[in-house]
Amino acid sequence: MTGRVLNIQRMSTEDGPGIRTTVFLKGCPLRCTWCHNPESMSAAAQVVVREERCIKCGSCLEVCPLECDTSVCKACGLCVDDCPTAARELLGCDWEVGNLVREVAKDRAYFKTSGGGVTISGGEPSMQAGFTGAFLARCRDEGLHTALDTCGACGPDVLTSLAGMTRLVLFDLKLFDTTRHREYTGQGNERILENLATLAAWMDGQQAPPSLWVRTPLVPGATADDTNIRDIGRFLADSVGTRLEKWELCAFNNLCREQYRRLGRTWEFATEPLMRREDLLHLQETAAASGVDPTIIRVTGASRLEE
């Protein structure tokens, strides 16, 4: 069984406990306007060009059967392999489950000393559910701690099936209001909210359920306001309850601007600065007053240096 992988990121400290190796898959059903992995939205392989590296040598034109016409590019990778300056990059390649497990297991020593493991993310892993499930199962057999990072936009049976193969579920809950959710992600959130409640209920019936962390991105002008954080917190308190082990409020960053440029896309948050520390702490206080246990709420990420 093979799956389309965008990237394997080693030494990650943001995708679960300890030092982790995160496997990012291609393909996502949402189109979040603030997405920090825009290359992962499309399920197809893509070729992008780093213009600053290109020396106009023409080697790509010599090997490409389509003369590098981006409108009909098949992402075969010939131009990538032949580029002498690595100006061309292939986003997305197919991995066989066993080979991918062997690759991430190379970092076993880091996992052991830090309490870390492997996280499968995206994109959205449930879009490649068969591959994701097989990968998680093989990692489990290898004794590796695993985490599933999901937006919850999938069938409930798919979600619980994948949750049953992992030690930790990282569930991204971005906006509570469905109209705003559709505006900023392209889809309503009815299924996402139902799936989170279903997941919590399913966990109640398991002898050894996975841990559950909810993560909410704090995006200025989109998700980072009192109403949204208060409404999400009330939902978590009512529908997830004690099954929730951590609620992460993830501070906005703008480090992905170059990724949008490479894709030839504009990003509406490109000039948005980091949030002020006092604003992050205010939203943490709002979350703490929503009904969720304040001791499990964490603000993560960098804040803006005061002028």
C-alpha positions as CSV (number, residue, x, y, z in Angstrom):
1,M,0.0,0.0,0.0
2,T,1.3,3.4,-0.9
3,G,0.4,7.0,0.1
4,R,1.3,10.4,-1.2
5,V,3.6,12.2,1.2
6,L,4.4,15.9,1.1
7,N,7.2,16.0,3.6
8,I,8.9,14.2,6.5
9,Q,9.8,16.7,9.2
10,R,12.2,15.5,11.9
11,M,12.9,17.0,15.3
12,S,9.4,18.5,15.6
13,T,8.3,19.7,19.0
14,E,4.9,21.1,18.1
15,D,2.9,18.0,17.0
16,G,2.6,16.1,20.3
17,P,4.8,15.2,23.3
18,G,8.6,15.0,23.1
19,I,10.7,15.1,19.9
20,R,8.7,13.8,17.0
21,T,9.0,13.0,13.4
22,T,5.9,14.3,11.5
23,V,4.8,12.8,8.3
24,F,2.7,15.4,6.2
25,L,0.4,13.8,3.7
26,K,-1.0,15.5,0.5
27,G,-4.7,16.4,0.2
28,C,-7.1,18.2,2.5
29,P,-10.9,18.8,2.2
30,L,-10.7,22.3,3.8
31,R,-9.3,25.5,2.3
32,C,-8.3,27.4,5.4
33,T,-7.3,31.0,4.4
34,W,-4.5,31.0,7.0
35,C,-3.2,27.5,6.2
36,H,0.5,27.1,7.0
37,N,0.9,24.1,4.7
38,P,-0.7,25.3,1.5
39,E,1.3,22.7,-0.5
40,S,-0.7,20.0,1.3
41,M,-4.1,21.2,0.1
42,S,-3.9,19.5,-3.3
43,A,-3.8,15.7,-3.3
44,A,-1.8,15.8,-6.6
45,A,2.0,16.0,-6.9
46,Q,3.2,19.4,-7.9
47,V,6.4,21.0,-9.2
48,V,7.4,24.4,-8.0
49,V,10.3,26.7,-8.8
50,R,12.6,28.6,-6.5
51,E,13.2,31.5,-8.8
52,E,16.1,32.8,-6.7
53,R,18.0,29.6,-7.5
54,C,17.3,29.4,-11.2
55,I,20.2,30.2,-13.5
56,K,18.2,29.9,-16.7
57,C,20.4,27.1,-18.0
58,G,17.6,25.4,-19.8
59,S,18.4,21.9,-18.6
60,C,14.7,21.4,-17.5
61,L,13.5,22.2,-21.0
62,E,15.8,19.6,-22.5
63,V,14.4,16.8,-20.4
64,C,10.7,17.8,-20.1
65,P,8.4,16.2,-22.7
66,L,6.0,19.1,-22.2
67,E,8.6,21.9,-22.4
68,C,7.9,22.9,-18.8
69,D,4.4,24.2,-19.6
70,T,3.0,24.5,-16.1
71,S,-0.6,24.4,-17.4
72,V,-0.2,20.7,-18.5
73,C,2.6,19.6,-16.0
74,K,2.3,16.0,-15.0
75,A,4.8,16.3,-12.1
76,C,6.9,13.5,-13.5
77,G,9.9,14.9,-11.7
78,L,12.3,14.7,-14.6
79,C,13.1,18.4,-14.5
80,V,13.6,18.2,-10.7
81,D,16.1,15.4,-11.1
82,D,18.0,17.3,-13.8
83,C,18.1,20.8,-12.3
84,P,21.8,21.5,-11.3
85,T,20.8,24.2,-8.7
86,A,17.8,22.4,-7.1
87,A,15.7,25.3,-8.2
88,R,12.8,22.9,-9.1
89,E,11.1,21.0,-6.3
90,L,8.6,18.1,-6.4
91,L,5.9,18.4,-3.8
92,G,4.5,15.0,-3.1
93,C,5.9,11.5,-3.7
94,D,4.5,8.1,-3.1
95,W,5.8,6.0,-0.2
96,E,5.1,2.3,0.5
97,V,4.0,1.8,4.1
98,G,6.9,-0.5,5.2
99,N,9.5,1.9,3.7
100,L,7.9,4.9,5.4
101,V,7.9,3.1,8.8
102,R,11.5,2.1,8.4
103,E,12.3,5.7,7.6
104,V,10.7,7.2,10.7
105,A,12.0,4.5,12.9
106,K,15.5,5.8,12.3
107,D,14.7,8.4,14.9
108,R,13.8,5.9,17.6
109,A,16.6,7.1,19.8
110,Y,15.2,10.6,19.9
111,F,11.8,9.3,20.7
112,K,13.1,7.1,23.6
113,T,15.0,9.9,25.3
114,S,12.3,12.6,24.9
115,G,9.1,10.7,25.2
116,G,8.3,11.5,21.6
117,G,7.2,9.5,18.6
118,V,5.6,9.8,15.1
119,T,2.8,12.1,14.1
120,I,0.9,11.7,10.8
121,S,-0.6,15.0,9.6
122,G,-1.4,16.8,6.4
123,G,-3.3,18.0,4.7
124,E,-5.8,15.6,6.2
125,P,-4.7,12.0,6.9
126,S,-8.2,10.7,6.7
127,M,-8.2,11.5,3.0
128,Q,-5.8,8.6,2.7
129,A,-7.5,6.5,5.4
130,G,-6.3,3.1,4.3
131,F,-2.7,4.2,4.1
132,T,-2.9,6.2,7.4
133,G,-4.4,3.2,9.2
134,A,-1.8,0.8,7.9
135,F,1.0,3.2,8.8
136,L,-0.2,3.8,12.3
137,A,-0.7,0.0,12.9
138,R,2.9,-0.7,11.7
139,C,4.3,2.0,13.8
140,R,2.4,0.6,16.8
141,D,3.9,-2.9,16.1
142,E,7.3,-1.3,16.1
143,G,6.7,0.1,19.6
144,L,6.6,3.7,18.4
145,H,4.3,6.3,20.0
146,T,1.9,7.6,17.4
147,A,-0.3,10.7,17.0
148,L,-3.0,11.5,14.5
149,D,-3.5,15.1,13.5
150,T,-6.9,15.6,12.0
151,C,-9.3,18.4,11.1
152,G,-12.2,16.1,11.7
153,A,-13.8,16.6,8.3
154,C,-14.3,12.9,7.5
155,G,-16.8,10.1,8.2
156,P,-17.3,9.3,11.9
157,D,-16.4,5.6,11.3
158,V,-13.2,6.6,9.6
159,L,-12.3,8.9,12.5
160,T,-12.9,6.3,15.2
161,S,-11.2,3.6,13.2
162,L,-8.0,5.7,12.9
163,A,-8.3,6.8,16.5
164,G,-8.2,3.1,17.5
165,M,-4.8,2.7,16.0
166,T,-3.1,5.6,17.6
167,R,-2.0,6.8,21.1
168,L,-2.9,10.4,20.7
169,V,-5.5,12.4,18.6
170,L,-4.7,16.0,17.8
171,F,-8.1,17.4,16.8
172,D,-8.1,20.9,15.1
173,L,-11.1,22.9,16.1
174,K,-10.8,26.3,14.4
175,L,-14.2,28.1,14.5
176,F,-17.5,27.4,16.3
177,D,-19.8,29.4,14.1
178,T,-20.6,27.4,11.0
179,T,-21.1,30.5,8.8
180,R,-17.7,31.9,9.6
181,H,-16.2,28.4,9.4
182,R,-17.5,28.1,5.8
183,E,-16.2,31.6,5.0
184,Y,-12.7,30.9,6.2
185,T,-12.3,27.2,5.3
186,G,-14.8,26.6,2.5
187,Q,-16.9,24.2,4.4
188,G,-19.4,24.3,7.3
189,N,-18.3,22.6,10.6
190,E,-21.4,20.6,11.5
191,R,-19.7,17.3,10.7
192,I,-16.5,18.4,12.5
193,L,-18.4,19.2,15.7
194,E,-20.4,16.0,15.6
195,N,-17.3,14.0,15.0
196,L,-15.5,15.4,18.0
197,A,-18.5,14.6,20.2
198,T,-18.7,11.1,18.7
199,L,-15.0,10.6,19.3
200,A,-15.4,11.5,22.9
201,A,-18.3,9.1,23.3
202,W,-16.4,6.4,21.5
203,M,-13.5,6.9,23.9
204,D,-15.8,6.3,26.9
205,G,-16.3,2.8,25.6
206,Q,-12.7,1.9,25.1
207,Q,-10.5,0.1,27.7
208,A,-7.4,2.0,26.5
209,P,-8.6,5.1,24.6
210,P,-6.1,7.4,23.0
211,S,-5.3,10.8,24.6
212,L,-7.2,13.7,23.1
213,W,-5.8,17.2,22.5
214,V,-7.8,19.9,20.8
215,R,-5.9,22.7,19.0
216,T,-7.3,26.0,18.0
217,P,-5.3,28.4,15.8
218,L,-5.4,32.0,17.0
219,V,-5.6,33.9,13.7
220,P,-6.1,37.7,14.0
221,G,-9.4,38.8,12.4
222,A,-10.6,35.2,11.9
223,T,-10.4,32.9,15.0
224,A,-8.7,35.0,17.6
225,D,-11.7,36.7,19.3
226,D,-13.5,36.2,22.6
227,T,-16.7,35.0,21.1
228,N,-15.1,32.2,19.2
229,I,-12.9,31.0,22.0
230,R,-15.8,31.2,24.5
231,D,-18.1,29.2,22.2
232,I,-15.5,26.5,21.5
233,G,-14.8,26.2,25.2
234,R,-18.4,25.8,26.1
235,F,-18.8,23.1,23.4
236,L,-15.7,21.2,24.7
237,A,-17.0,21.4,28.3
238,D,-20.4,20.1,27.3
239,S,-19.6,17.6,24.6
240,V,-16.1,16.3,25.3
241,G,-15.7,16.8,29.1
242,T,-13.0,15.0,30.9
243,R,-11.9,13.2,27.8
244,L,-10.1,16.3,26.8
245,E,-6.5,16.3,28.1
246,K,-5.2,19.5,26.6
247,W,-6.6,22.5,24.8
248,E,-3.8,24.3,22.8
249,L,-4.3,27.8,21.7
250,C,-1.8,28.1,18.8
251,A,-0.5,31.6,18.2
252,F,-0.5,32.8,14.6
253,N,2.8,33.0,12.7
254,N,3.6,34.2,9.2
255,L,6.5,32.0,8.4
256,C,4.8,30.3,5.5
257,R,4.8,33.4,3.2
258,E,7.4,32.0,1.0
259,Q,5.4,28.8,0.5
260,Y,2.5,30.8,-1.0
261,R,4.9,32.7,-3.2
262,R,6.4,29.5,-4.6
263,L,2.9,28.3,-5.4
264,G,2.2,31.5,-7.2
265,R,-0.5,32.4,-4.7
266,T,-1.2,35.5,-2.7
267,W,-1.8,35.1,1.1
268,E,-4.1,37.5,2.8
269,F,-2.2,37.2,6.1
270,A,1.2,37.8,4.6
271,T,1.6,41.2,6.3
272,E,-0.1,40.3,9.6
273,P,2.3,40.6,12.5
274,L,2.6,38.2,15.4
275,M,0.1,38.7,18.2
276,R,1.0,40.6,21.3
277,R,1.6,38.5,24.4
278,E,-1.1,40.4,26.4
279,D,-3.6,39.5,23.7
280,L,-2.7,35.8,23.8
281,L,-3.0,35.8,27.6
282,H,-6.4,37.5,27.4
283,L,-7.7,34.8,25.1
284,Q,-6.2,32.2,27.5
285,E,-8.2,33.8,30.3
286,T,-11.3,33.7,28.1
287,A,-10.8,30.0,27.4
288,A,-10.3,29.4,31.2
289,A,-13.7,31.0,31.9
290,S,-15.6,29.0,29.3
291,G,-16.0,25.8,31.4
292,V,-12.9,23.9,30.4
293,D,-10.5,23.0,33.2
294,P,-8.0,25.9,33.2
295,T,-5.1,23.7,34.1
296,I,-5.2,22.0,30.6
297,I,-5.3,25.1,28.6
298,R,-2.0,26.2,27.0
299,V,-1.0,29.0,24.7
300,T,1.8,27.9,22.3
301,G,3.9,29.8,19.8
302,A,5.7,33.1,19.6
303,S,4.4,36.5,20.4
304,R,5.3,40.0,19.0
305,L,8.1,41.9,20.7
306,E,6.8,45.1,22.2
307,E,8.0,48.2,20.4
